[in-house]
């Protein structure tokens, strides 16, 4: 059975301020133990490009229940939405957690929900929520365009109720470790969504060399690969736009957490680093940098919070608010991460300093969905311009 979910709110349950504070403390304590700088570097530098620690991933699911937090209760989730997810993502961004959380729990799960395909949701979402299925969304191709209308990858019916896909997808997060690929492909009816499981015939994945090792990207080749249609043939464009917009909002929340951590370490260093007999934070140039960083962080926080509220309330402007938050947070995070390097002076310019991990994440997150120009075009489209 297929139903229209694109206009429904992401979550039906709502956590109060005290519950959100408790959630933040729980996630922060867990990540303090499991995602320190040493752990991040170990995963980022892993030649196998796994992109996450399987043991930590399992604990996130089994002990904290984070993957099921924002999934509907009917599919094994807790029924919460983006205001709650925002808290989790901010803490993950602050800790630079290496995991397929955004690609699986947001991008893939939201594309399934937006498809309106009850059967596909019932088949795949419980595993995603339990953390036993890692999923990812494959939309972009060589040009890096995340609009399903631009897909050249093609799907044809095999005449027996199944489909075969041929083409190449690029910039697919965690493609190398995904158990499930949700692939946008063109059919005679228009853009459609297909489920392709790991090990399918004709499926090959190559890990790309990227600036940010904390979120590996892959290139996916499909050669007459068997696939299962998700939703109606030709009916995936709008749902995929929504899934990409919500991915942008998730990245904005991650970025908000990352920039806050950069600001915190910059302020702490400005207080403790002494030059010419006084803390460098007493110098006007450093004061102005820190003040500017704070203003940008506050603006990004406000934009992200407003967008999460708009999505939770299912407001008509929720998707434009999501993209606007992503643009705001992307610009702010890149600037703040770069200024963190500057505040730390000579030591900040060494590759061994953690500021570079945040700067790489900032640059990569800003370009993940096609880059700043694509994001601005996406926003204008959502505004009807």
N, C-alpha and C positions, 0 to 999 in steps of 0.2 A: 504494500500500500504506500502511496506517495501523498504527502501533505505539504502545504506551504508553510515552511518554518522561517523563511527569510525575514518576515515581519515580526516574528515573536521575540520577546526579550531573551537575552542570553541566559539569565538565571532567574529563578522564582523565589528563592530564599534570600534573606537579608540578614547580615550580621550587624550587631550593634557596635558602638565605639569600643566598649570594653572587650568584646570578642575579637575585634580587629587588632586591638593592642596585644591581646594574648597570642593571637596568631603570629603577629610580627615577632614577639619575643621567642616563641617556639622555633620559628624558621631561622631567626638570627642565631640562636644558640646552636642549632644543628649545623648551620653553615660555618659558624666560627670553628667548629670542631672538624668539619669535613671538607671545607673549601678555603683553606688558607693559601697564602702565596705559593708555598711549596707544592701543594696539591694541584693548583692551577697550572703551574709551570710544567709539572710532570705530565699532565694530560695534553697541554698545548704542544709540548715538544715530542710527544709520542710519535715515532716514525710510522706506526700502524694507523694513525689518525682515527682512533676509535671515537674520540671526542667526549668521552664520559667515563666515569667509574661505575661499572655495573653493580658493585656492592652498595655504593652510595645511592644509586638510582633505585635499587630494591628497597633500601631503608626509607627513602622518600615516599615510596608507595605504601609499604607495609606498616611503617611506624607513624608517619605523618599524614598519609592519605592525601598528598598534595595533587596527584594527577586526577583524582576524582572530584576535587573541590568544586569545579565550575562545570561539571557535566550534569545533565538532567538525571533526576532520581530514577526515572523509568529505565535508564540505561546504566544503572549501577553507580551513579554519581551522587553528590551531596546537594546539587541543585542551587549552588551559589553562582555569583556572576563576577563581572569585572571589578567591582569595588573590592571584593575579597581577593580576587586574583592579582589585583594591583599590588597589594601588600606583599604577597609572595614574590612577585616578579621584581619589586624594588629591592628586596633583600637578596635575591639571586643576582641582580645586577651589581649590587654593592660588593658582593663576595666574588664576582666574576665566575659564578658557578658554570662549570663545563657540563652541559647536559642537553639532551634533545627536548627539553620541556616545552619551549615555544613551538618547535616544529611539530611535535606530537600532540600536545595537550591543547594548543591553540589553533595553529594552521590546519592540521589534518582534522582534528575533531570538529572545528567550526565549519570546514568544508563539507563534512558529512552531515552535520545538522542543517546547514543551509540547503543541502540537496533535497531535503524533505523525504528521503528514502528511508522509511522505517525499518525495512529489512536489513539494509546495509548498516544503519546505526546500531541495530540490535546485534548484528554480527561482529562489528569492530569496536564500538565504543566501550563495552565492558573491559576488553583487554587493554585499551588505551588507559582507561581509568585505573586499572589494577597495576599498570606499569609493565605488564607482561608482553604487550604489543607496542613497539616503537614505530610510529607512523610519521610520514612527512608528506608535504604537498609539492608536486612538481608541475609548475606552470610555465616559468620562464624558459626561453631557449637562448640561442647564441647572442641575440641582441639584448638580452636581459630584461625584456618587457614582461611584466607580470599581469598583463591583460589577456584573458583567455581568447578574446577575439583575434589576437595576433598569432595564435598557435598555428604552426605548420605541421606539427605531429598529427598523423592521421589514424583514424580507427575505422575498420570495416567489419561488417557482420560476417561471421563464418558460416551463416546459413543454418546454424543449429541452435540459435539462441545465445551464442557467445560472440565475443569480439576479438579482433587482433589489432594490435597497435604497432606502428612503425614510426620512428623519428628519434630525435635526441633532445633531452631536457638538460638545461644547464643551471648552475647555481642552486642546486637542490640541497638544503640543509640536512646534514646527517644522513645523506643518501646511502653511504657505505654501511651503516648499521641498522637501517630501517627494515623492519619486518613487513611493512605495508607501505606501498607508494600509491598516493592518490594523484592520478595523472590527468591533466587537462589535454584533450585531443579533439581534433575536428572530425565531425561526421557529416554526412550529407544533410542532416537536419540542423547542424550548427555546432558550437562548442559544447562538449560533453565531458563528464567526469567518469574516470574509470579506476577501479581498484586492481592493483597488480601486487601480488605477493612475492616475497623474497624467494629466489630460486626458480622463478618462472622461466620457461624456455625463451631464449632470445633476449634475455635481460642481462645487461652488463653495466657495471658502475665503476667509474674511475674517479678517485679523489683528486680535487683540484688544489694547486698550490695557492694559498691565500695569505693575506696579511695577518689575519687573526686566527691563531691556532685553537682558540677556545670554542669556535663554532665551525667545524669542518663543512665544506661544500663539495658536492659531487656532480659529475656529469653522467647522465643516465642514457644509455643507448637501448632502444627497443627495436627489435627486428622480428616482426610478425609475432609479437609477444601476446599470449592469451591474457585477456582482461575481463573483468566483470563490470558492466555498466552500473553506475551509481546515479539514481535519479532518472529523469527523462532524457532521452537522446535529444541533443540540441538545446537543453534547458539549463546548462550549467553556468552561463556567463554571469548572471546576476549574483548567484550564490557564491561563486568564486571571488567576485569583486568584494563581497561582504567579508569572506574569509581573509582576504589579503588586507583589507582595512583593519580588521580585528588583530591580525598579525602585527600591523604597524602600531596599533595601540599597545600591544604587549611589549613590543620593542621600546616604545616610549617609556613604559613603566620601568623596564630594565635600565634604560638610560638614566632615568631620574634617580634610581638607586646608585648607579655608578658615579654620577656627577656629585652626589652628596658625599660619597666616600672620598672622592678627589678633593672636595672642598674641606672636609674634615682633616685629611692628612696635610693639606696645605696650611690651614690655620694652625695646626699643632706644630708644624715645622717652623712657621713664622714666629711662633712664641718661644721656641727653644733654641733656634739658630742665632748665634750672637756674632755680629760683625761690628768693628769699630766701637766695641764696648757696650753695645746694646742690641736687643733682639731685632731681627730684620723686619719684624712686623711693625716696628715703630717708624719705619721709613715710609714716606708718602707714596712712593711708587708701588710698594708691596701692598700698602693699605688700599690703594685704588684697585689693584688687581683683585684682591680678595673681595672687596665690595662689589665689583662688577661680576665676579663669579657667583656671589650670593644672589644678586638680582636675577641673573640668568637661570639659576637653579630654582628660585622661587617661581619664576614665570613658567618654567617647564613643569614644575610640580602642579601648579594651578591648572594648566592646560590639560595635563594628564588626568587629574582628579575630575575635572569637569567632563571630560570625554567619557570616563568610566561611569560617571553618574548618568550621562545622556544615554549610554548603551543600556544600563540597568533599567532606565525608565522608558526605553524603547522610543525615544524622541525622534522625530523626523530628521533632525540634523545630526544624529548620533555618528553616522559614518564620516561626515565632513569634520566633525569634532575630533574623531579618532585620527584622521589624517593630519589635521592641524596640530594635534598634540605630538604626533611623530615628527613633523617638520620642526616644531619648536624645540623638542627634546634633542633631536639630532644635532641641530645647530649649537645648542647650549652645551651638550656633552663634549662635542669635539673642541669647542673653545675652552671649556673648563679643564679638560684633560691636557690640552696644550699648555695652558697657563700653569697647571700643576707642575709640569716639567720646568717651566721658567722660574717659578717660585723656589724650587729646590736647587736652582743654579747648576753648578758643575755636576753634582751627583745625580741630578735629575736627568741629565743627558746620557747617562750610562744605561746600557741595555739591561743591566742587572736591577735597576730601580723599578718598583711596581708601577710607577706612573706610566711607563711605556705599555704595560699590559692594558691599562685603561684607555690609553690613546689609540691603540690598535683596535680594541673593541669598539670605541666610538666611531672610528673611521669605517670599520666593517659594517656596523649596524646602520650607519647612515646610507651606505650604498647597497645594502642587502636586497632591497625591493626595487632596485633600478636606479637609485641615486637621487640627489636633491631635485633635479629638473623633473624627473618622472613623478616624484612626490608632489611637486607643485601642480603639475598637470592633473594628477589624480584628484587633488583638492578642488581645482576649478571644475572638474567634471562632477564631483559630488555636490558642488554648489549650483550646478546647472548652468555654468558659464560656457 
